Amino acid sequence: MSVGYPGYDTMNVGIVKIKEVLDQELGVQGIEILEDFLGDKKRELGEDKVEELEDHIFEKVVGEKGIERAEEVVDRIKKIRLSYQLKKLSEGNKSRIHHRKKYELLKELGNVSFNLNQLEETENYFNEMLKVSEELSKKEMIIDSLKSNAELYLVLNDLDRVEENARRMIELAGESGNKVMEGEGIKLAGIVSWRKGDHREGMNYLTDSLKIFEERDLDEKIASVYRELGDLHVSMEDHDKGVEYYKRAAEFFGRAVMLYERANMLLEIGIIKSEMGENEAVEYLELAEEESLENSFFDFAAWSSLNLGEIYLEEGTFKKAEDKSRSALELFQKVEDKHGEGGAKLTLGRSVAGKNELSEAEKILEEALSTFRKLELQESEAETRYRLAEIQKEKGKSELAEKNLEEALKIYDRLDMTEMKAEIEEKLDDLTKYLK
């Protein structure tokens, strides 16, 4: 399939699009960032300056909205620049240098589209990238293209196509003596095996790839294999072993200065240990929260704070639960995560209720309920109605409490959540007796 270009025939058209993107993503702030960069030279934003603009945007956005949001905005701008360059390149000669440049642009566009979750476009770019590399008969470029395609198909859960690309990678890398890329292919084959249900074969493949990377002290790649081994064991419900691999992944991501991936591992460890009821959960969640805040990973910081709030809530330390929930809420609002915002309000409302501040708790839970209804998150809506009903009963609002319990019961019935249905039915029975 040929790649469709967005149609930026001149960079002037691209500049108009850049302004539109900044307005869409950041509103007035986006336009101000652009004007601040341009200064008095508002008609002199040439192609060579757009990369500088991307850096400028990142610096202005990251501190306020976090690294993920900053990268998303920059990637949209970057895609405009790269699309223009590819369009311009298609009008030139067809030399080998031309093909190499096209290959590089297709790879960058594929990666940017992948980051933006534009997966159909990503597939188009990566397929075209593979085609160009085959026209050049360059094994290293072909292997790299196969890897990009395999990783995309992994996200799309098209395991047969991942396997096809991985096996071809292993074959070509073996022929060319590229042990590192052979290791990457073996790792992908391992992921396919365990996701298809053959955990033993998957473990063998992953262990083989780990040996290749360890022999070459490739910390980033070692970390990625440990993460996959952790995922494999967690999928088998061997959480203790999974956590041990995640710990090693966090260590090696730290050595490779891949701080985002390290924070993600720390958060994952904390969540699993929390679900297992282990006290060590707090240590890992606090570490994830601290490192995430230091590096503007506000999304991970928010989830770390929220999980800490939930632990403190279960322990009955309501002030600490309230503080963490409020921190989480502020961070979720900063990164514009409505789902997380609703969860933070639910935990915050319950924490405030634990302090017997029922009117404030009721107000916060009503806000959480509104959020979950807008997002159509039925299980979260049902839990919020249940918690809200408990407060309303204590405040003497028995009819409202009964209505919320009945609505929660309907949702749990639709979701076939038998245990929660029984608990709600018991609460309704108690409330009916109370009203009599």
HUWO-V544618 format. One record per pair of residues at least 4 apart in sequence whose C-alpha atoms are under 6 Angstrom apart, sorted by sequence separation. I is the first residue (numbers start at 0). GAP is how many residues later the second one is. If there is no record, write none. Layout:
# HUWO-V544618
I_GAP + I_GAP
This chain:
# HUWO-V544618
20_4 + 21_4 + 22_4 + 25_4 + 31_4 + 34_4 + 37_4 + 44_4 + 57_4 + 60_4 + 61_4 + 70_4 + 73_4 + 78_4 + 93_4 + 105_4 + 108_4 + 113_4 + 122_4 + 152_4 + 161_4 + 168_4 + 169_4 + 172_4 + 193_4 + 209_4 + 233_4 + 238_4 + 248_4 + 253_4 + 273_4 + 281_4 + 287_4 + 291_4 + 292_4 + 297_4 + 312_4 + 317_4 + 331_4 + 343_4 + 344_4 + 352_4 + 357_4 + 371_4 + 383_4 + 384_4 + 392_4 + 408_4 + 411_4 + 7_5 + 61_5 + 112_5 + 113_5 + 132_5 + 152_5 + 172_5 + 192_5 + 193_5 + 212_5 + 232_5 + 233_5 + 252_5 + 272_5 + 291_5 + 311_5 + 312_5 + 331_5 + 351_5 + 352_5 + 371_5 + 391_5 + 392_5 + 411_5 + 7_6 + 22_7 + 273_7 + 21_8 + 61_8 + 113_8 + 132_8 + 172_8 + 193_8 + 233_8 + 253_8 + 272_8 + 292_8 + 312_8 + 331_8 + 352_8 + 392_8 + 60_9 + 112_9 + 132_9 + 152_9 + 172_9 + 192_9 + 212_9 + 232_9 + 252_9 + 291_9 + 311_9 + 331_9 + 351_9 + 371_9 + 391_9 + 411_9 + 269_11 + 57_12 + 109_12 + 129_12 + 149_12 + 169_12 + 189_12 + 209_12 + 229_12 + 249_12 + 288_12 + 308_12 + 328_12 + 348_12 + 368_12 + 388_12 + 408_12 + 269_14 + 109_15 + 129_15 + 149_15 + 169_15 + 189_15 + 229_15 + 249_15 + 269_15 + 288_15 + 308_15 + 328_15 + 348_15 + 368_15 + 388_15 + 109_16 + 168_16 + 189_16 + 229_16 + 308_16 + 348_16 + 265_18 + 266_18 + 105_19 + 145_19 + 165_19 + 185_19 + 186_19 + 225_19 + 226_19 + 284_19 + 304_19 + 305_19 + 324_19 + 345_19 + 384_19 + 385_19 + 53_20 + 266_21 + 186_22 + 226_22 + 265_22 + 305_22 + 345_22 + 105_23 + 165_23 + 185_23 + 225_23 + 304_23 + 324_23 + 344_23 + 384_23 + 262_25 + 102_26 + 142_26 + 162_26 + 182_26 + 222_26 + 242_26 + 301_26 + 321_26 + 341_26 + 381_26 + 222_29 + 301_29 + 321_29 + 341_29 + 222_30 + 320_30 + 158_33 + 218_33 + 219_33 + 317_33 + 219_36 + 317_36 + 74_37 + 218_37 + 17_59 + 7_76 + 2_121 + 66_229 + 65_230 + 66_230 + 65_231 + 65_232 + 64_269 + 64_270
